[in-house]
Amino acid sequence: MSYLKFDKSQLINLEQSLTKEMLRTNRAGAYHCTTLVGCNTRKQHGLLVIPIESMGNRPYVMLSSLDETVIQHDAPFNLGIHRYSGGVYSPNGHKYIREFDCESVPRMTYRVGGVILTKEKMFIEEENRILIRYTLVEAHSATKLRFKPFLAFRESNSLVMANDKINRNIEPVENGVATCLYEGFPTLYMQFSRKPVWVDEPAWYNNIEYIKDMERGVPYTEDLWVPGYFEIPIKKGETIIFSAGVSEVKPRSLARMYNDEIARRTPRTSFFNCLKNAAKQFYLRENGNMYIISGYPWGIVLARNTFMSVPGLTLAIDHKADFEAIMETALKALTKYFETGEADHRIAQIDEPDIPLWAIWAIQQYARMVGSDEARKRYLDVTGQIVDTILDNGHPSLHIEDQTGLVRTDGGESHAVSWMNSTLHGRPVVPRTGYLVEINALFFNALRFAASLAGEGADIDMAVRRDRWTEAADKMKQPFIDTFLNEAGYLYDYVNGAYTDLAVRPNMAVAIGLDYSPLDRRQRKSVLDIVTRELLTPKGLRTLSPRSYGYRPFYLGTPDERDLAMHNGPARPWLIGFYADAYLRVFGMSGVSYIDRMLIGFEDEMTKGCIGSLSQLYDGNPPFVGRGAVSHATNVAEVLLTLRNLKKLNA
């Protein structure tokens, strides 16, 4: 039986099924995302959403959806579903669904009287093309299929209204048609493996609603253009493949193309395999470079998310070459920033102060999983460059304090300087500035790791640098403890002059979960106890303790309300990786079973939200509902890394 399978009772109940989404990507920036029943509930949903380089590489919804209709004895049975103004759903195609499973590809099975029809969707890797394979499993009389395309041709965060600016031209191509609604957009080709009949029946379908956007307090109603429909007769046992893409395809190649893609898929037969598939969906290959998309459906390439997630998204699933390719691209951008001060046009936020420290952390994971010798050969030079640049005060946002050796980050009152970067009216919601606990812990860890990577047999020049790194770590060790560890046994989140931030936040978990921590085992345990008691949930660590002022556990409401809540209560799954590492360092092998049990909360999510993946954040209070981006790179990465580490310990 499929690991991800849903029966009729779970799907025809829209209160349940509209909360479950599915995502497919082509690893080149394009994606398909919708609910399991095919009713789009976000403006970012679509059957074919692609980046357009000439328009800033932002994602654009080309084909919003495709309504299928089964026709027997001239009676139509429409399998589609849309929500219209006033909460009206039409047509109600979900009532014909018998089951949905997603072992290798998403497959929906419909039953209409004596007709059984399956629908399977497949994205072509690194090509802006989606294929849908229809198979008529059972039919007792002549059957036709009708296909009605709903076109958007808009940026994924925008909406379109009925207008007279569209290009209504429909051009015939082999086994299909081509159209381009607006100047500057690529042409959309819709073709079949068999020749269909195209019927012109142009019309605007008005007032389609997206309920997730309605809940988020943002515009949620649009009009979609339907230029006409296709019809094809089909016999019992026959298969038809539909292709939507931005280039014309030879219809006879569609079956081979589909089968080749299936052969590359990892079956979703377990928790680990679900996350492995999700991990590869974040890959982005572009112009000879390789990147990581931070999340879907509205993620971009971010420096912090790249370095934080690359070990889990690659090394944890045995994709060493992909780690090296992604790091080559990202480190090139970071080095360029160090040398010229120029930010990268593709990797956003490369200039943030903690980015180089997360880069070294990623290299450290490579050394742990691949080996120090290979890490030394490949990454010692850049590791040394990063550490020396910071020690020499070469980063404009990181300043070494002469007396203590601690690293200071200024400007956090007006500009977010860490991963807690939500803003309200242009200013940080959590104005962290001065000495930030995780930045100083990451710097201490970077110094120790760099010295370790250099090794004992280093040449004279490297030996001098290694000694400098060791001395710098030794210098800041006690000041770190004196500055951050308080009488209550936990770590201040940040310290700025005489001000010590008393809020209990999860950044202290990073400090105790790193390979090299300024804290000893007893001190780590003290911090761990408070993190466990106040921040731990089944979905990761809360961003703020319920006992701290300003706790907002639910990521709901208007955009302003969500911005206020984002880092003030909701839980983040990625933090569980640092928590697990800290727990195992304190309790050793006796903690393995505890961490293993703790991961059950994430396995439960495989059939919720975006199936087979993890959301951006979860409410800090029960029932811990997933919110934000439906699939998030750092969360998938850290849970995968934790699973991999546990497997190694249990071996």
C-alpha positions in Angstrom: 0.0 0.0 0.0 1.2 3.5 -0.8 2.7 5.5 2.1 0.7 8.6 0.9 -2.8 7.4 0.1 -6.2 9.1 0.7 -9.6 7.5 0.2 -12.9 8.9 -1.0 -14.1 9.8 2.5 -11.0 12.0 3.1 -11.3 13.7 -0.3 -14.9 14.5 -0.9 -15.0 16.4 2.5 -13.7 19.7 1.4 -13.1 20.9 4.9 -10.4 18.2 5.1 -9.2 17.9 1.5 -8.7 21.6 0.8 -6.1 21.8 3.6 -4.0 19.2 1.9 -1.7 20.4 -0.9 0.7 18.8 -3.3 3.9 20.2 -4.9 6.0 19.2 -7.9 9.0 21.1 -9.3 11.3 20.7 -12.3 14.5 21.7 -10.4 14.8 24.7 -12.6 12.4 27.1 -10.8 9.1 25.9 -12.3 6.5 24.2 -10.2 3.0 22.8 -10.0 1.1 23.3 -6.8 -2.6 22.8 -5.8 -4.8 21.0 -3.4 -5.3 17.2 -3.6 -8.7 17.6 -5.2 -7.4 20.2 -7.8 -9.2 23.3 -6.4 -6.7 26.2 -6.2 -6.8 27.9 -2.9 -3.9 30.3 -3.3 -3.0 32.7 -6.0 0.3 31.0 -6.2 -1.3 27.7 -7.1 -1.2 26.6 -10.7 -0.7 23.7 -13.1 2.3 25.3 -14.7 4.1 28.1 -12.9 7.4 29.1 -14.4 10.2 31.6 -13.9 10.6 34.1 -16.7 14.2 35.4 -17.0 13.3 38.5 -18.9 10.9 39.4 -16.0 13.3 39.1 -13.2 13.1 35.3 -12.8 10.0 35.7 -10.7 7.4 32.8 -11.0 4.5 33.3 -13.4 1.3 31.3 -13.4 0.8 30.3 -17.1 -1.8 27.5 -16.9 -3.9 27.8 -13.7 -5.8 24.5 -14.1 -7.3 22.1 -16.6 -10.8 20.9 -16.2 -11.5 17.3 -17.4 -15.0 16.2 -18.4 -16.1 12.6 -19.0 -18.8 12.4 -21.7 -21.0 9.3 -22.3 -24.2 9.2 -24.2 -23.8 13.0 -24.7 -24.0 13.5 -20.9 -21.1 15.5 -19.4 -19.6 14.8 -16.0 -17.1 17.6 -15.1 -14.3 16.5 -12.8 -13.0 20.0 -12.1 -13.6 22.2 -9.1 -13.3 25.9 -8.5 -14.5 28.2 -5.7 -16.5 31.3 -6.9 -17.7 34.4 -5.2 -19.9 33.7 -2.2 -18.2 30.4 -1.4 -19.9 28.5 -4.3 -18.0 25.5 -5.6 -18.6 24.6 -9.2 -18.3 22.2 -10.8 -18.2 19.6 -8.0 -15.9 17.2 -9.6 -14.5 16.1 -6.2 -17.6 13.9 -5.7 -16.3 11.5 -8.4 -12.9 10.9 -6.7 -12.4 7.4 -5.5 -8.8 7.7 -4.2 -5.5 9.7 -4.4 -2.1 8.1 -3.9 1.4 9.5 -4.4 4.0 6.7 -4.3 5.9 7.6 -7.5 3.7 10.3 -9.0 0.4 11.9 -7.9 -2.4 9.7 -9.1 -6.1 10.5 -8.8 -8.7 7.8 -9.5 -12.2 8.9 -10.6 -15.4 6.9 -10.9 -18.3 8.1 -12.9 -21.0 5.5 -13.1 -19.3 2.6 -14.9 -16.3 4.7 -15.9 -13.0 4.5 -14.0 -10.4 7.1 -15.0 -6.9 7.6 -13.6 -4.9 10.9 -13.8 -1.2 11.1 -13.1 0.9 14.3 -13.2 4.6 14.5 -13.9 7.0 17.4 -14.2 9.9 17.1 -16.7 13.2 17.7 -15.0 14.8 21.0 -15.9 12.2 21.7 -18.6 9.2 24.0 -18.3 6.8 21.2 -19.1 4.2 19.3 -17.2 2.7 16.0 -18.4 -0.7 14.5 -17.3 -1.4 10.9 -18.2 -5.0 9.8 -18.4 -5.9 6.1 -18.5 -9.4 4.8 -19.0 -9.4 1.7 -16.8 -13.1 0.8 -17.2 -15.9 1.9 -19.5 -19.0 0.0 -20.8 -19.9 2.4 -23.6 -18.3 5.0 -26.0 -16.4 7.6 -24.0 -15.0 11.0 -24.8 -12.8 13.3 -22.7 -13.1 17.1 -22.8 -10.3 19.3 -21.5 -10.9 23.0 -20.7 -7.7 25.1 -19.9 -7.9 28.0 -17.5 -5.2 30.6 -18.4 -3.7 33.2 -16.1 -0.4 34.6 -17.6 0.4 36.6 -14.5 3.0 36.9 -11.7 2.3 34.4 -9.0 1.7 37.0 -6.3 -0.7 39.1 -8.5 -4.2 38.6 -9.7 -5.8 39.2 -13.1 -9.1 40.8 -13.9 -11.1 40.4 -17.1 -9.7 42.8 -19.7 -9.7 43.6 -23.4 -5.9 43.6 -23.7 -5.5 39.8 -24.1 -4.4 38.3 -27.4 -7.2 35.9 -28.3 -5.3 34.2 -31.1 -5.1 30.4 -31.0 -2.5 28.9 -33.3 -2.8 25.2 -34.3 0.3 23.0 -33.6 0.7 19.3 -33.9 -2.0 17.6 -31.8 -2.8 20.8 -30.0 -2.8 24.6 -29.9 -0.5 27.5 -28.9 -1.4 30.8 -27.4 0.2 33.9 -25.7 -2.2 36.2 -23.9 0.2 39.2 -23.4 3.2 40.6 -25.1 6.5 39.7 -23.4 5.3 36.3 -22.2 6.4 33.0 -23.7 4.0 31.1 -25.8 2.1 28.3 -24.1 1.9 25.0 -26.0 -0.9 22.6 -25.1 -0.6 19.3 -26.9 -1.7 15.7 -26.7 -0.2 12.3 -27.6 -3.3 11.8 -29.9 -4.9 14.3 -32.1 -7.8 16.1 -30.4 -10.6 18.3 -31.7 -10.2 22.0 -30.6 -13.5 23.9 -30.1 -13.3 27.7 -29.9 -15.5 28.9 -27.0 -13.7 31.9 -25.5 -14.9 33.3 -22.2 -13.8 34.9 -19.0 -14.6 32.9 -15.8 -15.2 35.6 -13.3 -14.8 35.9 -9.5 -12.8 32.8 -8.8 -11.8 32.9 -5.1 -8.7 31.7 -3.3 -9.6 30.9 0.3 -6.1 30.8 1.7 -5.5 34.4 0.5 -8.9 35.3 2.0 -7.7 34.0 5.4 -4.4 35.9 5.0 -6.2 39.2 4.6 -4.9 39.8 1.1 -6.7 40.2 -2.3 -8.2 36.8 -3.2 -10.5 37.1 -6.3 -9.6 36.9 -10.0 -10.9 36.2 -13.5 -9.4 33.5 -15.7 -9.5 33.2 -19.4 -10.7 30.0 -21.1 -10.2 30.2 -24.9 -12.1 26.9 -25.7 -11.7 23.2 -25.1 -10.3 19.9 -26.5 -12.2 16.7 -27.1 -10.7 13.2 -27.6 -12.5 9.8 -27.8 -10.9 7.2 -25.6 -11.4 3.4 -25.3 -11.1 1.1 -22.3 -7.4 0.4 -21.6 -6.2 3.4 -23.6 -3.9 6.2 -22.4 -3.7 9.8 -23.4 -0.9 12.2 -22.4 -1.4 15.9 -22.2 1.6 18.3 -22.3 1.7 22.0 -21.3 5.0 23.8 -21.9 6.7 26.8 -23.4 8.1 25.0 -26.3 6.5 22.7 -28.9 7.0 19.0 -28.4 6.7 16.0 -30.8 3.6 14.2 -29.6 5.0 10.8 -30.3 7.8 11.4 -27.8 5.4 12.1 -24.8 5.1 8.4 -23.7 8.9 7.9 -23.7 9.4 11.2 -22.0 6.9 10.3 -19.3 8.4 6.8 -18.7 11.9 8.2 -18.5 10.9 10.6 -15.8 9.1 7.8 -13.8 12.3 5.7 -13.8 14.2 8.5 -12.0 11.7 8.9 -9.2 12.3 7.6 -5.6 9.1 5.9 -4.4 7.5 7.7 -1.4 7.4 4.5 0.7 8.7 5.9 4.0 9.1 9.1 6.0 12.7 9.4 4.9 11.8 8.9 1.2 9.1 11.5 1.4 11.6 14.1 2.7 14.2 12.9 0.1 11.8 13.7 -2.7 11.0 17.0 -1.0 14.7 17.8 -0.7 15.3 17.5 -4.4 12.4 19.8 -5.2 14.4 22.7 -3.8 17.3 22.3 -6.3 17.6 25.0 -8.9 19.9 24.6 -11.9 20.4 27.8 -13.9 23.0 28.9 -16.5 25.6 26.4 -15.3 25.1 27.3 -11.6 23.2 25.4 -8.9 21.1 27.1 -6.2 18.5 26.2 -3.5 15.0 27.7 -3.5 14.2 28.7 0.1 10.6 27.4 -0.1 7.4 27.1 -2.2 5.2 28.5 -3.5 6.8 32.0 -2.9 10.4 31.2 -2.1 13.5 32.7 -3.7 17.3 32.0 -3.5 18.5 33.3 -0.1 22.1 33.0 1.1 21.2 32.1 4.7 18.7 29.4 3.7 21.2 28.0 1.2 24.0 27.5 3.7 21.7 26.3 6.5 19.9 23.8 4.3 22.5 22.5 1.8 24.0 19.7 4.1 20.5 18.2 4.8 19.2 18.6 1.2 22.3 16.9 -0.3 24.6 15.0 2.0 21.8 13.5 4.1 20.5 11.9 0.9 23.9 10.9 -0.5 24.1 13.7 -3.1 27.6 14.8 -2.4 28.2 16.2 -5.9 25.1 18.5 -5.5 26.5 19.8 -2.2 29.7 20.7 -3.9 28.0 22.3 -6.9 25.7 24.4 -4.7 28.5 25.5 -2.4 30.7 26.4 -5.4 28.0 28.8 -6.6 27.3 30.2 -3.2 30.9 30.6 -2.0 31.8 32.3 -5.3 29.1 34.9 -4.5 30.3 35.2 -0.8 34.0 35.6 -1.9 33.0 38.3 -4.4 31.2 40.2 -1.7 34.3 40.0 0.6 36.6 41.2 -2.2 34.4 43.9 -3.9 31.5 44.6 -1.6 29.1 43.7 -4.4 26.0 41.7 -3.5 25.0 38.9 -5.8 22.1 39.5 -8.2 20.8 35.9 -7.8 21.5 35.0 -4.2 19.7 37.5 -2.0 21.1 38.7 1.4 24.7 37.5 0.8 25.7 40.6 2.8 24.0 39.7 6.1 26.4 39.4 9.0 25.7 35.7 9.9 26.0 34.4 6.3 29.8 33.6 6.4 29.3 31.8 9.7 26.6 29.6 8.3 28.8 28.9 5.3 31.5 27.5 7.6 28.8 25.5 9.5 27.8 23.9 6.2 31.5 23.0 5.4 31.7 21.5 8.9 28.8 19.2 8.1 30.6 18.2 4.9 33.7 17.3 7.0 31.6 15.3 9.4 29.9 13.3 6.7 32.5 13.0 4.0 35.7 13.3 5.9 38.2 15.9 7.1 40.8 15.1 4.5 38.5 15.8 1.6 37.0 18.8 3.4 40.5 20.1 3.9 41.5 19.8 0.3 38.3 21.4 -1.0 37.4 24.0 1.6 40.3 24.9 3.9 41.3 28.0 1.8 37.8 29.5 1.8 37.3 28.6 5.5 40.5 30.4 6.4 39.6 33.4 4.2 36.2 33.8 6.0 37.7 33.5 9.5 40.6 35.9 8.7 38.2 38.4 7.1 36.1 38.5 10.3 39.1 38.6 12.6 40.5 41.5 10.6 37.1 43.4 10.8 36.7 43.0 7.1 33.0 42.4 7.2 31.1 45.7 7.5 28.5 44.2 9.9 30.8 42.2 12.1 33.1 43.8 14.6 35.5 42.1 16.9 35.7 43.6 20.4 39.3 44.0 21.3 39.1 43.1 25.0 36.7 40.1 24.9 37.1 38.8 21.4 33.3 38.7 21.1 31.7 39.7 17.7 29.3 42.6 17.6 26.6 43.3 15.1 25.2 46.8 15.0 22.2 48.3 13.3 19.7 45.6 14.4 17.3 48.3 15.6 16.6 49.5 12.0 17.6 46.5 9.9 17.1 42.8 10.6 20.6 41.2 11.1 19.7 37.6 11.8 17.3 34.8 10.6 14.7 36.4 12.8 14.1 38.9 10.1 10.3 39.7 10.0 9.7 43.5 9.6 6.7 45.7 10.3 6.5 49.1 8.5 10.1 48.7 7.5 11.5 48.0 11.0 12.5 44.7 12.6 9.8 43.1 14.7 12.5 41.6 16.9 15.3 44.3 17.0 18.2 42.1 17.9 21.5 44.1 17.9 24.8 44.1 19.7 26.1 40.7 20.8 23.8 38.1 19.4 24.1 34.7 21.1 24.0 32.4 18.0 26.3 34.7 16.0 28.9 34.5 18.7 28.4 30.8 19.2 28.8 30.3 15.4 32.0 32.4 15.4 33.5 30.4 18.3 32.6 27.2 16.4 34.0 28.5 13.2 37.4 29.4 14.9 37.7 25.9 16.5 36.6 24.1 13.3 39.0 26.2 11.1 41.9 25.3 13.5 40.9 21.6 13.4 40.6 21.6 9.6 44.1 23.1 9.3 45.4 20.0 11.1 48.7 19.4 13.0 50.8 18.9 9.8 50.1 22.4 8.4 52.9 24.4 6.7 54.4 27.3 8.6 52.1 29.9 7.3 49.0 27.8 8.0 50.3 26.9 11.4 50.6 30.6 12.3 47.0 31.2 11.1 45.8 28.1 13.0 47.4 29.3 16.2 45.7 32.7 15.7 42.3 31.0 15.3 42.9 28.9 18.4 43.9 31.9 20.5 40.9 33.9 19.3 38.6 31.1 20.3 40.3 30.8 23.7 40.0 34.5 24.2 36.2 34.7 23.7 35.3 31.5 25.6 35.0 32.9 29.1 33.6 36.3 27.9 30.9 34.4 26.1 29.9 32.6 29.3 30.1 35.9 31.3 28.0 37.8 28.7 25.3 35.3 27.9 24.8 32.7 30.6 22.6 34.1 33.4 21.7 32.9 36.9 18.5 31.3 35.6 20.6 28.9 33.7 19.8 29.9 30.1 21.4 32.2 27.6 20.4 35.8 26.9 19.2 36.1 23.3 21.3 39.3 22.8 23.2 41.8 24.8 23.6 45.5 23.8 25.6 47.5 26.3 23.9 47.4 29.6 20.8 45.9 28.1 20.3 42.1 28.3 17.4 40.6 26.5 15.6 38.3 28.9 13.3 36.7 26.3 13.7 32.9 26.1 14.3 32.2 22.5 15.7 29.2 20.5 18.9 30.8 19.4 20.5 29.4 22.5 19.8 25.9 21.1 22.2 26.7 18.3 24.8 27.6 20.8 24.5 24.3 22.6 24.0 22.2 19.5 27.2 23.1 17.7 30.2 20.8 17.5 32.3 23.4 19.4 30.5 25.3 22.1 31.9 27.7 24.6 29.8 25.9 27.2 30.8 22.8 29.1 28.5 19.7 29.4 26.9 20.9 32.7 26.2 24.3 31.3 24.8 22.8 28.1 22.4 20.7 30.2 21.2 23.7 32.1 20.3 25.5 28.9 18.9 22.3 27.3 16.5 21.8 30.3 15.0 25.3 29.8 14.7 24.9 26.0 13.0 21.5 26.6 10.6 22.9 29.2 9.7 26.2 27.4 10.3 25.9 23.7 10.0 22.3 22.6 6.9 21.2 20.6 6.1 18.2 18.4 6.9 20.5 15.4 10.2 22.0 16.5 11.2 24.8 18.8 9.1 27.8 19.5 10.5 31.1 18.5 9.6 32.6 21.9 8.6 31.0 25.3 5.0 31.3 26.3 6.3 32.8 29.5 8.0 35.6 27.7 6.3 39.0 27.0 4.8 39.3 23.6 4.1 35.6 23.0 2.0 35.1 19.9 1.6 31.4 19.1 -0.7 31.6 16.1 0.5 32.7 12.6 -2.9 34.1 11.6 -4.7 37.3 10.6 -3.7 40.3 8.6 -0.2 40.7 7.1 0.8 42.9 10.0 -0.5 40.4 12.6 1.4 37.6 10.9 4.6 39.7 10.8 4.2 40.4 14.5 3.7 36.7 15.3 6.3 35.1 12.9 9.2 35.1 15.4 7.3 35.5 18.6 5.9 32.1 19.2 5.4 29.8 16.2 7.6 26.8 16.1 10.4 26.1 13.5 11.2 22.5 12.6 14.8 23.3 11.5 15.8 24.1 15.1 15.1 20.5 16.1 18.5 19.5 14.5 20.4 21.7 16.9 18.2 20.5 19.8 18.8 16.9 18.9 22.6 17.4 18.6 22.7 19.1 22.0 20.6 16.4 23.6 22.8 13.7 22.3 26.0 15.5 23.5 24.5 15.8 26.9 23.0 12.4 27.3 24.9 10.3 24.8 23.5 7.1 23.3 20.8 7.1 26.0 19.2 10.0 24.2 18.8 8.3 20.9 15.4 6.7 21.5 14.1 10.0 22.9 15.1 11.9 19.7 13.7 9.1 17.6 10.3 9.4 19.3 10.4 13.2 19.0 10.6 12.9 15.2 7.2 11.2 15.1 5.6 14.6 15.2 7.2 15.4 11.8 6.2 12.1 10.3 2.6 12.9 11.1 3.0 16.0 8.9 3.6 13.8 5.8 -0.2 13.5 5.3 -1.1 17.1 6.3 -0.4 20.4 4.7 1.8 19.9 1.7 1.9 16.1 1.6 5.4 14.6 1.9 7.0 17.9 3.1 7.2 20.4 6.0 5.7 23.8 6.2 7.7 27.0 7.0 6.4 27.2 10.5 3.8 25.8 12.9 1.6 27.4 15.5 3.3 27.4 18.9 0.1 26.0 20.7 -1.9 22.9 19.9 -2.9 21.6 17.4 0.4 23.0 15.9 -1.1 23.7 12.5 1.4 24.3 9.6 1.5 27.9 8.2 3.5 30.0 5.8 5.2 28.5 2.8 3.8 25.0 2.2 7.3 23.4 1.7 10.4 24.9 3.3 14.0 24.0 2.6 15.6 24.5 6.0 13.0 22.4 7.8 13.2 19.5 5.4 17.0 19.7 5.5 17.4 19.6 9.3 14.9 16.9 9.9 16.6 14.8 7.1 20.0 15.5 8.7 18.7 14.4 12.1 17.2 11.2 10.6 20.6 10.5 9.0 22.5 11.1 12.2 20.2 8.8 14.1 20.5 6.1 11.5 24.3 6.3 11.8 24.1 6.0 15.6 21.7 3.1 15.4 23.9 1.2 12.9 
